[in-house]
Amino acid sequence: MDIGSGQAFPSCALSNFAPHPFVIDGIECNSMEGFLQSLKFSNPDMQIEVCKLVGRQAKFKGKNKKWYQTQTLHWQGVDYKRDSVEYQELLDKAFDELSKNSGFRKALLATCNAKLTHSMGKSKINETVLTKQEFCSRLTKIRNRLQEEQ
């Protein structure tokens, strides 16, 4: 199942563009895309504002940020090297918080045991804040956990 905002349910509801609010470190995020784009900004106040955004609005807010030149991302005053274990732990934390959203959970469980893919995503960590593999593996891991809880 190819995850994407232009796809049918449940695929579209699993897109980072989908409006699934969650809270991480006390910061309210209206979508995973808002959170991911906020990581490109070093100013914590700007991150809070970007976290409020959804879909293309979030994507375009961070589009021209040249984080890849230093391979450094930021979250609430902490710098993260893109290829670090700490950054992966931050992504895990964000997706764990997202998994508390009932709409997201419903969509993820609706995929049953389909193989999750993301054809429009990038594969190289130095080019994107979330690779296809990082995205799909987290969705699969969360889905497996939710299925076990049922």
C-alpha positions as CSV (number, residue, x, y, z in Angstrom):
1,M,0.0,0.0,0.0
2,D,1.5,3.3,-1.2
3,I,1.2,6.0,1.5
4,G,0.4,9.4,0.1
5,S,-1.9,12.3,0.5
6,G,-3.5,11.9,-2.9
7,Q,-4.3,8.2,-2.3
8,A,-7.6,6.6,-1.1
9,F,-8.2,5.8,2.6
10,P,-6.5,4.5,4.6
11,S,-3.3,5.5,2.7
12,C,-4.1,9.2,2.6
13,A,-4.8,9.3,6.4
14,L,-1.3,7.9,7.0
15,S,0.4,10.6,5.0
16,N,2.5,13.1,7.1
17,F,0.2,15.7,5.5
18,A,-2.9,14.3,7.3
19,P,-4.3,16.5,10.1
20,H,-3.6,14.2,13.1
21,P,-2.9,16.4,16.2
22,F,-0.5,15.1,18.8
23,V,1.7,16.6,21.5
24,I,5.5,16.1,21.9
25,D,7.5,17.6,24.7
26,G,4.5,19.8,25.5
27,I,4.3,21.2,22.0
28,E,1.1,20.8,20.1
29,C,1.5,19.5,16.5
30,N,-1.4,19.5,14.1
31,S,0.4,17.0,11.7
32,M,3.5,15.0,11.4
33,E,4.6,17.2,8.5
34,G,4.4,20.3,10.7
35,F,6.6,18.6,13.2
36,L,9.1,17.4,10.6
37,Q,9.4,20.8,8.9
38,S,9.8,22.5,12.3
39,L,13.1,20.5,12.8
40,K,14.6,22.6,10.1
41,F,14.3,25.8,12.2
42,S,16.7,26.5,15.1
43,N,14.4,29.0,16.8
44,P,12.1,27.2,19.3
45,D,9.4,29.8,19.0
46,M,9.3,29.4,15.2
47,Q,9.2,25.6,15.7
48,I,6.0,26.0,17.7
49,E,4.4,28.0,14.9
50,V,5.5,25.5,12.2
51,C,4.1,22.6,14.3
52,K,0.7,24.2,14.0
53,L,0.7,23.8,10.2
54,V,-0.7,20.9,8.1
55,G,0.0,19.5,4.7
56,R,1.4,21.6,1.9
57,Q,1.4,24.7,4.1
58,A,3.8,22.9,6.5
59,K,5.9,21.5,3.6
60,F,6.4,24.9,2.0
61,K,7.2,26.6,5.3
62,G,10.4,24.5,5.6
63,K,11.1,23.9,1.9
64,N,13.8,26.6,1.5
65,K,15.6,25.8,4.7
66,K,19.1,24.5,3.8
67,W,19.5,22.1,6.8
68,Y,21.2,19.6,4.6
69,Q,24.3,21.8,4.2
70,T,25.2,21.1,7.8
71,Q,23.2,17.9,8.2
72,T,21.8,19.4,11.5
73,L,18.2,19.5,12.6
74,H,16.8,21.1,15.8
75,W,14.2,20.5,18.4
76,Q,13.5,22.9,21.3
77,G,17.0,24.1,21.7
78,V,18.8,20.9,21.0
79,D,20.8,20.3,17.8
80,Y,20.6,16.8,16.2
81,K,23.0,15.4,13.6
82,R,20.9,13.8,10.9
83,D,22.7,10.5,11.1
84,S,22.7,10.2,14.9
85,V,21.0,7.7,17.2
86,E,19.6,10.7,19.1
87,Y,17.8,11.9,16.0
88,Q,16.3,8.4,15.4
89,E,15.1,8.4,19.0
90,L,13.4,11.8,18.5
91,L,11.6,10.4,15.4
92,D,10.6,7.4,17.4
93,K,9.2,9.6,20.1
94,A,7.2,11.8,17.6
95,F,5.7,8.7,16.0
96,D,4.8,7.2,19.3
97,E,3.0,10.4,20.2
98,L,1.3,10.4,16.9
99,S,0.1,6.9,17.5
100,K,-2.0,8.1,20.4
101,N,-4.3,9.9,17.9
102,S,-7.4,7.9,17.3
103,G,-7.8,8.8,13.6
104,F,-4.3,7.8,12.9
105,R,-4.7,4.5,14.8
106,K,-7.9,3.7,12.9
107,A,-6.2,4.3,9.5
108,L,-3.1,2.3,10.4
109,L,-5.2,-0.6,11.6
110,A,-7.2,-0.5,8.4
111,T,-4.1,-1.4,6.5
112,C,-4.4,-4.9,8.0
113,N,-1.1,-6.6,7.0
114,A,-0.4,-4.7,3.7
115,K,3.2,-3.9,2.9
116,L,3.5,-0.2,3.5
117,T,5.5,1.8,0.9
118,H,6.1,5.5,0.1
119,S,6.9,5.9,-3.6
120,M,7.2,9.7,-3.4
121,G,9.7,9.7,-0.5
122,K,13.5,9.9,-0.7
123,S,15.9,7.2,0.3
124,K,19.1,9.1,1.3
125,I,19.3,10.5,4.8
126,N,21.3,13.5,3.7
127,E,18.5,14.6,1.4
128,T,15.4,14.3,3.7
129,V,14.4,14.6,7.3
130,L,12.5,11.3,7.0
131,T,13.5,8.6,4.5
132,K,11.0,6.2,3.0
133,Q,12.5,3.4,5.1
134,E,12.4,5.4,8.3
135,F,8.7,6.3,7.7
136,C,7.4,2.9,6.6
137,S,9.3,0.9,9.2
138,R,7.9,3.1,12.0
139,L,4.3,2.8,10.7
140,T,4.8,-1.0,10.5
141,K,6.2,-1.2,14.0
142,I,3.4,0.8,15.4
143,R,0.8,-1.2,13.5
144,N,2.2,-4.4,14.8
145,R,2.1,-3.0,18.4
146,L,-1.5,-1.9,17.9
147,Q,-2.6,-5.3,16.5
148,E,-1.0,-7.0,19.5
149,E,-3.0,-4.7,21.9
150,Q,-6.3,-5.6,20.3
